[in-house]
Amino acid sequence: MLSIPIQIVDFLPKDLDSRLLMPENVAFKSTVADFLAFAEICEYRIEFHEGFIISFHENIFGLMFNHERLVRNFMKVLLVFIDAHLLDWEVFPSNVSIFINISKPCVYKPDALLFKDKPQITTFINTTDNSKQKAGSNPNAVFEVLSKSTRSFDLTEKLENYKKIPSLEQIIFAEQRKFEITVYDKMNEIWVKSTYSNPNDVFFVADCPILMADLYKKVDFDEE
């Protein structure tokens, strides 16, 4: 099912202590609606991939400082640009779910994402209590910080599914253990890969220039 070792389990607990007693990477068969309802009460990060809730070992311990610094810096640059140019764009952190409506639907939670247009919301009904759960479906850019345990998944299955979002124009992966950004830009329906590894390099998110030195401000590789 995935490019990394994972164990299928019969249930997933909502509390972190119980999850810590389970294998490192686990998957539980579910529906989109039930996943979204469970995500609201779950004490650790989960995603929905092709019919399974997945939980990666590295994500259950919370986010690392460099991870948070990269997300914070990315959002800060975009928000300053949006305010300065009086744009209607919106930037959100990872608590916003993105629904990918493909043959085997997926729901991912990027570390940050950009909407240039009003978010299109898809509503799902939880079969347990009939509550309504929502996910966006039209981001223009997604930002992911790569981690040791999930990078293989992020750069293979997840990347290919992101490319299937019609509105998506950019997919950005940030390394937290070295000074490097990989950007996938959709140009005339073709995805073009670029890599940036110099503090003076500049890449664009939509029309917003991002200086690599600004993105990696206060990131401390010695902490990793």
LOVEXLUM-761207 format. One line per 4 residues: for each residue x negated, y, z negated of N, C-alpha, C, O, CB. Coordinates in pm, whole numbers, plus 50000, padded with zeros to 5 digits. Glycine has a CB too. Example, Ala and Ser with C-alpha at 12.3 -4.5 7.8 and 13.67 -1.06 7.14 Angstrom:
48681,49431,49220,48770,49550,49220,48680,49670,49220,48576,49668,49154,48869,49553,49095; 48715,49775,49292,48633,49894,49286,48710,50003,49213,48659,50114,49196,48592,49940,49428
This chain:
49918,49879,50000,50000,50000,50000,49915,50126,50000,49951,50225,50064,50092,50001,49880; 49801,50124,49929,49716,50241,49921,49572,50203,49954,49536,50086,49956,49723,50304,49782; 49492,50306,49981,49352,50284,50015,49265,50262,49892,49146,50233,49905,49299,50400,50094; 49322,50274,49772,49246,50251,49649,49316,50140,49570,49436,50117,49589,49235,50382,49563
49244,50070,49482,49306,49962,49405,49420,50014,49318,49405,50115,49249,49200,49892,49317; 49534,49945,49322,49649,49986,49242,49731,49863,49207,49740,49769,49286,49735,50091,49318; 49791,49863,49090,49869,49747,49044,50017,49784,49039,50054,49887,48983,49820,49700,48904; 50101,49699,49098,50246,49719,49093,50296,49674,48955,50262,49565,48910,50318,49640,49207
50375,49757,48891,50426,49725,48757,50579,49727,48758,50641,49780,48850,50372,49826,48653; 50638,49668,48653,50784,49658,48643,50847,49782,48582,50968,49801,48593,50821,49538,48561; 50769,49866,48518,50823,49988,48458,50710,50088,48437,50593,50052,48438,50895,49957,48323; 50749,50214,48417,50654,50317,48376,50711,50387,48253,50827,50428,48255,50627,50418,48492
50633,50402,48148,50680,50473,48029,50673,50623,48052,50595,50671,48134,50597,50433,47905; 50754,50698,47978,50748,50843,47991,50641,50904,47901,50595,51016,47927,50882,50904,47958; 50601,50833,47795,50504,50890,47701,50362,50852,47739,50336,50744,47792,50535,50844,47559; 50270,50942,47710,50130,50924,47747,50064,50809,47674,49986,50734,47734,50054,51051,47721
50093,50792,47546,50029,50685,47467,50057,50548,47528,49966,50465,47537,50079,50689,47321; 50180,50523,47570,50214,50395,47631,50147,50378,47767,50105,50269,47804,50366,50381,47645; 50139,50488,47842,50074,50482,47974,49927,50446,47960,49872,50377,48046,50090,50616,48048; 49862,50491,47855,49720,50464,47836,49691,50316,47813,49577,50273,47830,49668,50545,47719
49792,50239,47775,49774,50096,47752,49785,50014,47881,49763,49893,47880,49876,50047,47651; 49821,50080,47990,49843,50012,48118,49717,50016,48204,49621,50084,48170,49961,50077,48193; 49716,49942,48316,49601,49946,48407,49574,50088,48457,49659,50176,48445,49625,49853,48526; 49455,50109,48513,49414,50244,48550,49507,50309,48652,49560,50417,48628,49273,50241,48604
49528,50244,48766,49614,50298,48871,49734,50206,48888,49718,50087,48915,49536,50314,49005; 49854,50261,48873,49974,50177,48879,50079,50239,48971,50078,50360,48997,50033,50157,48738; 50169,50153,49020,50279,50197,49106,50406,50124,49064,50402,50007,49025,50247,50170,49256; 50518,50195,49071,50647,50142,49030,50749,50175,49138,50762,50291,49177,50691,50200,48892
50822,50075,49187,50918,50096,49295,51033,50184,49247,51086,50163,49138,50972,49962,49348; 51071,50283,49329,51173,50379,49285,51237,50445,49407,51209,50409,49522,51110,50485,49192; 51324,50543,49380,51384,50627,49484,51337,50770,49462,51285,50803,49355,51541,50618,49482; 51355,50854,49562,51316,50994,49548,51389,51061,49433,51328,51131,49352,51342,51070,49679
51520,51040,49425,51601,51105,49320,51557,51061,49182,51543,51144,49092,51750,51073,49340; 51536,50932,49164,51495,50882,49033,51354,50929,48997,51324,50956,48881,51502,50729,49029; 51268,50938,49098,51134,50992,49073,51142,51136,49022,51077,51170,48923,51049,50985,49200; 51219,51219,49089,51228,51360,49050,51284,51376,48909,51239,51462,48833,51315,51438,49150
51382,51291,48874,51438,51296,48738,51333,51251,48636,51320,51312,48530,51564,51208,48727; 51260,51145,48668,51158,51093,48576,51043,51192,48561,50986,51205,48452,51105,50957,48627; 51009,51262,48669,50898,51358,48664,50925,51470,48565,50831,51526,48508,50873,51417,48803; 51052,51502,48542,51086,51610,48449,51058,51573,48304,51033,51661,48222,51232,51647,48465
51060,51445,48271,51042,51402,48132,50908,51331,48109,50870,51305,47996,51156,51311,48090; 50839,51299,48218,50714,51224,48208,50603,51313,48151,50593,51430,48188,50673,51168,48345; 50521,51258,48064,50417,51335,47996,50284,51337,48073,50186,51393,48025,50395,51279,47857; 50280,51276,48190,50158,51273,48270,50196,51292,48416,50313,51279,48453,50079,51139,48249
50099,51323,48498,50125,51357,48637,50155,51232,48720,50085,51132,48709,50007,51432,48696; 50259,51238,48802,50296,51129,48891,50333,51188,49028,50362,51307,49040,50415,51046,48832; 50332,51101,49130,50377,51140,49263,50457,51024,49322,50456,50912,49270,50256,51178,49356; 50526,51053,49432,50609,50952,49497,50556,50927,49636,50549,51018,49719,50759,50996,49502
50517,50802,49662,50455,50769,49790,50520,50645,49850,50503,50534,49800,50305,50747,49772; 50594,50666,49959,50650,50557,50038,50725,50454,49955,50703,50334,49969,50541,50490,50116; 50814,50502,49868,50900,50413,49791,50847,50376,49653,50910,50296,49584,50922,50290,49867; 50734,50433,49612,50676,50401,49482,50638,50527,49405,50584,50622,49463,50553,50310,49500
50666,50527,49275,50605,50625,49186,50463,50578,49162,50442,50462,49129,50686,50642,49051; 50366,50667,49177,50228,50629,49155,50166,50714,49044,50194,50833,49033,50147,50642,49284; 50083,50651,48964,50014,50718,48854,49867,50679,48860,49832,50561,48848,50077,50681,48715; 49782,50779,48878,49639,50755,48886,49573,50779,48750,49613,50869,48676,49574,50845,48992
49473,50699,48720,49406,50701,48591,49353,50840,48556,49373,50889,48444,49292,50601,48590; 49285,50904,48650,49223,51034,48620,49325,51140,48586,49296,51230,48507,49139,51080,48737; 49444,51132,48645,49546,51234,48623,49614,51226,48488,49673,51325,48445,49649,51225,48730; 49608,51113,48419,49682,51100,48294,49612,51170,48178,49672,51187,48072,49702,50954,48261
49489,51210,48198,49416,51278,48091,49426,51429,48099,49358,51500,48026,49272,51237,48093; 49510,51478,48189,49520,51622,48203,49416,51672,48302,49329,51596,48347,49503,51692,48067; 49424,51799,48336,49338,51856,48437,49209,51910,48375,49210,51959,48262,49410,51966,48512; 49100,51901,48450,48972,51946,48403,48957,52097,48425,49031,52156,48504,48859,51870,48473
48863,52158,48355,48844,52303,48363,48814,52350,48504,48872,52448,48550,48733,52345,48270; 48723,52281,48574,48691,52323,48710,48812,52313,48802,48833,52399,48888,48577,52241,48765; 48889,52210,48783,49013,52194,48860,49103,52315,48840,49152,52373,48937,49087,52065,48817; 49123,52354,48717,49211,52467,48688,49153,52599,48736,49226,52688,48779,49239,52474,48539
49021,52613,48727,48958,52736,48776,48979,52752,48927,49009,52862,48974,48808,52735,48744; 48964,52644,49001,48982,52650,49145,49126,52685,49182,49150,52768,49270,48943,52518,49209; 49222,52623,49115,49363,52653,49142,49394,52798,49106,49460,52869,49182,49456,52558,49063; 49346,52842,48990,49369,52980,48945,49311,53080,49045,49378,53177,49082,49308,53003,48806
49187,53057,49088,49121,53150,49180,49190,53154,49316,49206,53261,49375,48975,53113,49198; 49232,53038,49364,49303,53030,49492,49432,53111,49487,49460,53191,49576,49333,52883,49529; 49511,53090,49383,49638,53161,49371,49617,53311,49350,49692,53393,49403,49719,53103,49255; 49514,53346,49272,49488,53488,49244,49458,53565,49373,49513,53673,49395,49371,53503,49147
49370,53509,49458,49336,53577,49584,49460,53594,49671,49482,53701,49727,49229,53498,49660; 49540,53490,49681,49662,53498,49763,49761,53600,49707,49819,53677,49783,49729,53362,49773; 49780,53600,49576,49877,53692,49515,49835,53837,49532,49919,53923,49558,49895,53660,49368; 49705,53866,49519,49656,54002,49540,49681,54044,49685,49724,54157,49710,49504,54012,49506
49655,53954,49779,49677,53984,49921,49825,54008,49950,49860,54102,50021,49624,53868,50008; 49910,53923,49894,50055,53936,49915,50105,54071,49863,50182,54139,49930,50130,53821,49846; 50062,54107,49743,50105,54235,49685,50052,54354,49765,50125,54451,49788,50059,54246,49540; 49926,54347,49807,49865,54458,49880,49931,54482,50015,49936,54595,50063,49717,54432,49899
49981,54374,50076,50041,54386,50210,50193,54379,50207,50257,54370,50312,49987,54276,50299; 50252,54383,50087,50398,54386,50070,50466,54272,50146,50567,54293,50214,50454,54520,50116; 50409,54153,50133,50463,54037,50204,50568,53965,50121,50572,53977,49999,50350,53940,50240; 50653,53890,50189,50756,53811,50122,50710,53669,50093,50790,53585,50051,50881,53806,50206
50582,53641,50114,50530,53507,50087,50543,53474,49939,50549,53562,49853,50384,53497,50133; 50546,53344,49911,50548,53297,49771,50442,53189,49753,50421,53103,49840,50689,53244,49732; 50375,53194,49637,50273,53096,49601,50318,53026,49473,50361,53090,49378,50133,53163,49582; 50308,52893,49472,50353,52815,49358,50244,52718,49313,50162,52675,49395,50482,52739,49391
50242,52684,49183,50150,52581,49133,50210,52442,49148,50310,52425,49218,50114,52607,48986; 50149,52343,49083,50182,52202,49108,50314,52154,49050,50351,52039,49072,50074,52118,49053; 50387,52239,48977,50516,52192,48927,50625,52198,49034,50739,52159,49008,50558,52275,48806; 50593,52245,49153,50688,52245,49264,50665,52119,49349,50553,52093,49394,50673,52374,49351
50771,52043,49371,50761,51919,49449,50786,51948,49597,50867,52033,49633,50862,51814,49398; 50715,51875,49682,50734,51886,49827,50784,51752,49881,50718,51649,49866,50601,51927,49897; 50901,51755,49943,50962,51636,50002,50922,51625,50148,50938,51719,50225,51117,51640,49988; 50870,51508,50186,50831,51481,50324,50929,51379,50380,50927,51262,50341,50682,51429,50335
51013,51423,50469,51122,51340,50521,51075,51258,50640,51094,51296,50755,51243,51428,50561; 51012,51145,50609,50963,51054,50712,51026,50917,50689,51107,50901,50597,50807,51045,50709; 50990,50818,50771,51056,50688,50761,51042,50627,50621,51136,50564,50572,50997,50592,50864; 50927,50647,50558,50907,50610,50418,50882,50739,50341,50768,50782,50331,50788,50507,50400
50987,50802,50288,50975,50937,50230,50870,50945,50120,50841,50848,50050,51108,50982,50175; 50814,51065,50107,50715,51093,50003,50750,51223,49933,50811,51313,49991,50572,51099,50064; 50711,51233,49808,50721,51359,49733,50586,51381,49665,50546,51304,49577,50840,51356,49629; 50519,51486,49705,50389,51519,49647,50398,51651,49571,50488,51732,49593,50281,51527,49757
50303,51670,49481,50294,51794,49405,50155,51853,49429,50063,51827,49352,50321,51769,49251; 50140,51933,49535,50009,51995,49560,49965,52081,49441,50048,52129,49365,50013,52080,49688; 49835,52099,49427,49786,52184,49319,49831,52328,49336,49849,52399,49237,49634,52177,49311; 49848,52371,49459,49907,52502,49489,49963,52497,49631,49917,52417,49713,49801,52618,49474
50060,52580,49659,50118,52581,49793,50173,52718,49826,50210,52796,49738,50228,52476,49805; 50178,52746,49955,50222,52875,50006,50343,52857,50096,50346,52772,50184,50108,52945,50083; 50445,52941,50070,50560,52951,50158,50559,53091,50220,50562,53191,50148,50695,52924,50081; 50554,53098,50352,50566,53229,50418,50713,53264,50440,50748,53382,50448,50491,53230,50553
50797,53164,50449,50941,53184,50463,51012,53139,50336,50950,53078,50249,50996,53106,50586; 51138,53169,50324,51216,53128,50209,51211,52975,50196,51238,52905,50294,51363,53178,50220; 51179,52923,50078,51173,52777,50061,51305,52709,50097,51412,52752,50054,51135,52742,49918; 51295,52604,50177,51411,52520,50207,51418,52410,50103,51322,52335,50085,51403,52460,50353
51530,52401,50034,51543,52310,49921,51628,52189,49959,51738,52203,50012,51604,52383,49801; 51576,52072,49931,51652,51948,49947,51696,51900,49809,51615,51895,49717,51567,51838,50020; 51824,51867,49795,51879,51824,49667,51904,51674,49667,51957,51618,49763,52010,51899,49636; 51864,51609,49557,51884,51465,49542,51967,51439,49416,51955,51513,49318,51746,51390,49535
52050,51335,49420,52134,51299,49306,52072,51181,49233,52051,51074,49291,52280,51265,49351; 52043,51200,49105,51987,51093,49023,52095,50988,48997,52202,51020,48946,51931,51150,48889; 52066,50862,49030,52166,50756,49018,52198,50721,48872,52300,50660,48844,52118,50631,49090; 52111,50761,48781,52132,50727,48640,52239,50814,48575,52329,50764,48509,52002,50738,48564
52228,50945,48594,52321,51036,48526,52386,51137,48620,52452,51231,48574,52249,51110,48417; 52369,51119,48751,52427,51208,48853,52375,51351,48846,52436,51442,48902,52575,51209,48838; 52263,51370,48779,52203,51504,48776,52140,51536,48911,52103,51446,48987,52097,51515,48663; 52128,51665,48941,52073,51709,49068,51925,51743,49053,51886,51815,48961,52150,51830,49122
51844,51692,49144,51701,51720,49146,51666,51785,49280,51726,51754,49382,51617,51590,49123; 51568,51875,49277,51538,51953,49397,51390,51945,49435,51304,51927,49349,51579,52099,49377; 51363,51958,49566,51226,51961,49617,51223,52049,49741,51320,52054,49817,51174,51817,49648; 51112,52119,49760,51096,52201,49879,51053,52117,49997,51007,52004,49981,50995,52312,49855
51067,52173,50118,51033,52092,50236,50963,52171,50346,50932,52113,50451,51157,52030,50291; 50937,52301,50327,50880,52380,50437,50759,52465,50399,50754,52583,50435,50986,52470,50494; 50662,52410,50326,50543,52490,50294,50462,52519,50420,50467,52444,50518,50455,52416,50190; 50386,52628,50416,50298,52661,50528,50153,52621,50500,50076,52598,50593,50305,52811,50557
50116,52614,50371,49981,52571,50334,49986,52498,50202,50062,52535,50112,49885,52691,50326; 49905,52392,50189,49893,52320,50063,49746,52318,50023,49657,52311,50108,49950,52175,50073; 49722,52323,49892,49586,52328,49837,49571,52215,49737,49650,52204,49643,49557,52466,49770; 49471,52130,49758,49447,52017,49669,49301,52018,49621,49209,52036,49700,49480,51883,49742
49282,51998,49491,49149,51982,49436,49120,51832,49428,49195,51758,49366,49135,52050,49295; 49013,51789,49490,48980,51647,49496,48924,51598,49362,48845,51667,49298,48880,51620,49608; 48966,51481,49323,48914,51418,49201,48854,51282,49237,48882,51228,49344,49025,51403,49094; 48773,51230,49148,48699,51106,49176,48793,50990,49205,48770,50912,49297,48608,51070,49059
48900,50977,49126,48986,50859,49139,49088,50869,49251,49140,50767,49296,49058,50835,49010; 49118,50990,49298,49225,51005,49398,49176,51053,49533,49257,51061,49626,49328,51099,49347; 49048,51085,49548,49002,51147,49672,49025,51058,49794,49060,51108,49901,48855,51182,49661; 49007,50927,49779,49029,50837,49893,49174,50843,49939,49201,50850,50059,48991,50693,49856
49267,50840,49844,49409,50852,49877,49440,50988,49937,49511,50997,50038,49495,50828,49752; 49388,51094,49876,49415,51230,49924,49369,51249,50068,49437,51315,50147,49348,51333,49834; 49253,51193,50102,49193,51217,50233,49237,51117,50340,49193,51125,50454,49044,51214,50222; 49323,51023,50304,49372,50925,50401,49525,50930,50409,49580,51008,50487,49324,50782,50364
49593,50848,50331,49740,50841,50340,49807,50976,50314,49898,51016,50387,49792,50739,50240; 49763,51044,50210,49827,51171,50175,49805,51276,50284,49898,51347,50322,49773,51223,50040; 49684,51285,50333,49653,51379,50441,49741,51352,50563,49798,51445,50620,49506,51371,50479; 49750,51227,50603,49830,51194,50722,49978,51226,50701,50045,51269,50795,49813,51046,50758
50028,51207,50580,50168,51240,50555,50190,51391,50549,50294,51440,50595,50215,51176,50425; 50095,51464,50494,50105,51610,50498,50117,51660,50642,50194,51752,50670,49983,51674,50429; 50040,51601,50731,50040,51644,50871,50177,51628,50937,50202,51687,51042,49937,51567,50949; 50264,51549,50877,50397,51524,50935,50500,51628,50891,50615,51622,50935,50444,51386,50896
50461,51723,50806,50553,51831,50767,50557,51933,50880,50454,51994,50910,50508,51899,50631; 50671,51955,50945,50677,52042,51063,50628,52184,51038,50564,52243,51126,50818,52048,51113; 50656,52239,50921,50620,52378,50894,50474,52397,50856,50422,52508,50861,50707,52432,50783; 50407,52288,50819,50274,52301,50761,50170,52344,50866,50162,52287,50975,50232,52168,50697
50093,52445,50830,49990,52499,50919,49850,52473,50868,49755,52469,50947,50010,52647,50937; 49835,52454,50735,49703,52434,50678,49707,52336,50561,49800,52336,50481,49644,52568,50633; 49603,52253,50554,49580,52162,50442,49439,52190,50392,49343,52177,50468,49600,52011,50483; 49425,52226,50266,49296,52268,50212,49256,52178,50097,49332,52160,50002,49301,52416,50166
49138,52120,50108,49084,52034,50002,48960,52101,49941,48869,52141,50013,49049,51892,50057; 48959,52112,49809,48847,52174,49739,48772,52070,49657,48834,51993,49583,48896,52289,49649; 48642,52068,49669,48559,51983,49585,48538,52053,49451,48517,52174,49447,48423,51952,49654; 48542,51978,49341,48514,52039,49211,48378,51999,49156,48336,52047,49051,48621,52000,49112
48308,51911,49228,48175,51870,49185,48065,51925,49274,47947,51903,49248,48166,51720,49183; 48104,51998,49377,48007,52066,49462,48077,52180,49535,48200,52188,49539,47942,51967,49563; 47997,52268,49591,48046,52390,49655,48090,52357,49797,48012,52371,49891,47936,52501,49656; 48215,52314,49814,48259,52274,49948,48411,52275,49959,48483,52227,49872,48207,52135,49981
48458,52332,50069,48599,52335,50104,48617,52273,50242,48540,52301,50334,48654,52481,50102; 48718,52188,50257,48755,52134,50387,48895,52183,50422,48989,52166,50345,48748,51977,50388; 48906,52244,50540,49034,52301,50582,49079,52233,50712,49002,52221,50807,49023,52456,50603; 49203,52188,50713,49266,52137,50834,49365,52241,50883,49461,52274,50812,49336,51998,50809
49342,52295,51004,49430,52395,51064,49505,52333,51182,49445,52265,51265,49349,52519,51110; 49635,52358,51188,49713,52310,51303,49710,52415,51412,49762,52526,51395,49860,52277,51261; 49651,52380,51525,49639,52471,51638,49697,52404,51762,49644,52305,51812,49491,52512,51662; 49808,52461,51810,49876,52402,51926,49908,52255,51903,49888,52171,51991,49791,52419,52053
49957,52225,51781,49998,52090,51741,49881,51994,51724,49902,51874,51708,50096,52034,51842; 49759,52044,51729,49639,51962,51706,49575,52008,51575,49558,52127,51552,49538,51974,51825; 49540,51911,51488,49477,51944,51361,49326,51952,51378,49262,51857,51424,49514,51840,51253; 49270,52067,51340,49127,52094,51355,49064,52104,51216,49112,52178,51131,49103,52225,51437
48957,52029,51195,48890,52024,51065,48770,52118,51061,48688,52121,51154,48844,51880,51035; 48759,52197,50952,48644,52285,50930,48596,52268,50787,48675,52244,50697,48681,52434,50958; 48465,52280,50768,48406,52267,50634,48325,52392,50601,48253,52446,50685,48317,52141,50625; 48339,52437,50475,48270,52557,50429,48192,52523,50302,48247,52464,50209,48371,52675,50405
48064,52561,50298,47982,52524,50183,47883,52633,50141,47792,52606,50063,47907,52399,50214; 47901,52754,50192,47813,52866,50158,47894,52970,50081,48008,52997,50116,47750,52929,50286; 47836,53029,49975,47910,53130,49898,47958,53247,49982,48056,53312,49947,47823,53182,49785; 47889,53276,50092,47928,53389,50177,48026,53350,50287,48072,53436,50362,47806,53449,50240
48059,53222,50296,48158,53178,50395,48296,53234,50361,48331,53250,50244,48163,53025,50404; 48373,53262,50465,48511,53309,50449,48602,53219,50532,48575,53195,50650,48526,53459,50491; 48709,53169,50471,48812,53099,50547,48945,53169,50525,48960,53245,50430,48822,52948,50505; 49040,53145,50612,49168,53215,50606,49279,53120,50569,49286,53008,50618,49199,53282,50740
49366,53167,50481,49493,53100,50453,49600,53191,50510,49626,53298,50456,49514,53072,50297; 49663,53148,50619,49745,53237,50698,49657,53357,50737,49553,53336,50800,49875,53284,50619; 49694,53479,50703,49612,53596,50736,49524,53640,50621,49454,53741,50631,49701,53711,50779; 49524,53566,50512,49452,53606,50392,49308,53551,50393,49290,53430,50394,49526,53558,50266
49207,53638,50393,49069,53589,50387,49032,53548,50244,49064,53618,50148,48971,53698,50438; 48964,53436,50232,48919,53390,50100,48769,53367,50106,48720,53282,50180,48993,53259,50056; 48697,53443,50026,48553,53429,50016,48520,53311,49925,48575,53300,49816,48489,53559,49962; 48433,53224,49970,48400,53105,49892,48350,53141,49753,48382,53072,49656,48296,53021,49965
48273,53247,49742,48222,53289,49611,48335,53326,49517,48325,53303,49396,48128,53407,49626; 48444,53383,49570,48560,53417,49487,48635,53291,49445,48683,53281,49332,48654,53513,49562; 48647,53196,49537,48719,53073,49506,48648,52994,49397,48713,52935,49311,48735,52987,49631; 48515,52993,49400,48439,52914,49303,48389,52997,49183,48297,52957,49113,48319,52849,49373
48450,53112,49163,48412,53196,49049,48433,53122,48917,48541,53070,48891,48494,53327,49050; 48330,53116,48836,48327,53053,48704,48335,52900,48708,48342,52836,48603,48441,53105,48621; 48335,52840,48827,48329,52694,48836,48190,52650,48794,48090,52698,48848,48364,52644,48981; 48182,52558,48699,48056,52514,48641,48034,52367,48673,48096,52279,48611,48054,52537,48488
47947,52339,48768,47924,52201,48810,47857,52118,48700,47867,51995,48701,47838,52198,48935; 47791,52183,48606,47726,52110,48496,47829,52047,48402,47795,51958,48324,47634,52204,48416; 47952,52093,48408,48056,52035,48322,48103,51899,48372,48158,51820,48295,48176,52130,48313; 48081,51874,48500,48134,51750,48560,48042,51632,48529,48070,51519,48570,48149,51766,48713
